[in-house]
Amino acid sequence: MGSLERNELNLGAIGGASPAETRYYFIALFDISDKKKYRILLKLLKRYGTRIQKSVFEGRATNTQLRELNCEIARLMDSDRFFNPDDRIRLYRIAGNCSVTVYGDYNGELLEENVFI
């Protein structure tokens, strides 16, 4: 029987030089029915995080970046063209100390090296 790789991760806030530069771990989960809206959301989330499953992203961002992300998501969700009350997006900001156990392949560098455009 093979063994699955296991990683222990400490997540939460990473302090910056100032409080404004503190980066928070976030998770975005979504269920979108419209294919075009889905693709737009994927492009948006790829600017802020790393895709870890089909409809799940994780990353690190400052409060300012998270506010920008929230505004862009709200604009997409509220648009007349794409409005659908059944669509769901959840954005979790994890500020305190937390730990995660990941079973299976995980490249922690992806989480630490996010590039914001």
N, C-alpha and C positions, 0 to 999 in steps of 0.2 A: 504494500500500500504506500503511495507517495505521500509526501507531507506538503502542506500548504504553507507558503511564506507568511509569517506573522510580524507585523510592525506595530510598535507602541508609539503613538504620536501625542505630544503635548501641544494643544491648540489654544486659541484665545488671542488676546491682544498682544502685540509686539510693540513696545514703547519706541517712539521716535525721539529725535532731538528736542521736539516740543510736543505738547499734547495734540496739536493739529496734525502731526506726522505719525501718530500712533496708527498702526494698521491692525484691522480686525479680520478674523477669519469669518468667512460667510459661506453659506450654502444656498443655492438657488434651485428650486424644484418646480417643474411646470408640467401642465397637461393642456396642450393647445390643439384645437381641432382643425383650423385652417392651415393648409400647407405653406402658403406665402407668409402668413403671420408667424408660423413656426420658424421659417428660415430667417426672417427679420430678427426674431428673438435670439436665435442661435448666434447670428453675427454680433448682436449687441453683447451677449454674455461672454463671447470669446474675447472681447476687448477687456473684460474685467477678471476673467477666471479661466479655469481649466475644466473641460468636459470630462466627467468621470463615469457617467452612464448616459444613456440615450437622452434623458430629460433631467439630468442633474449636473450642476456645475459647482465648483468650489474655488475659493481664491482668498486673497487678502487685499483689503482696500482701506483707505482712510475714511473718516466720516464724510468728508466732502465728496469723495468718489462714490460712496454708497448713496448719498443724497442724489447725485447726478444719475446713478443707475436707477434709483427709485423713480425719479422724474421721467426718465426715458421709458421705463416699463409702464408707468401710468399713462403716458401719452399714447403708447401703442395699444394698451388695453382699452382706453377710453375713445379711441378713434372711431368715427362713424363707419368707416370702411371695414374695420376688423372687429367691431364690438360683438361679443358673444358671452352671455351671462354664464355659460357652462365652462369657459376657459378659466384656468387657475394658474397662478404663479405665486410661489412662496419664497421669500427672501429672509433667511435667518442670519442675523449678525450675532456672533459669539464673542462676547467681550471678556468674560471671566476665565478663570483657569478651567480647562476641561481636557480630558484625554480621550483618545479614540484608539481602538484596536482594529487594525485592518488585516483581514485574512486574504491572502492572494497577492498578486503583483501590485506594487505601489511604488511610484517614483516621487518621493517627497520633494525633489528639486522642482517639479512642475509647480507645486504650490508656492514655493519660496521665490521663484523667478518670474512671477507674472509681470507682464509689460503692459502699461497703461498708455493708450494713445489718445 
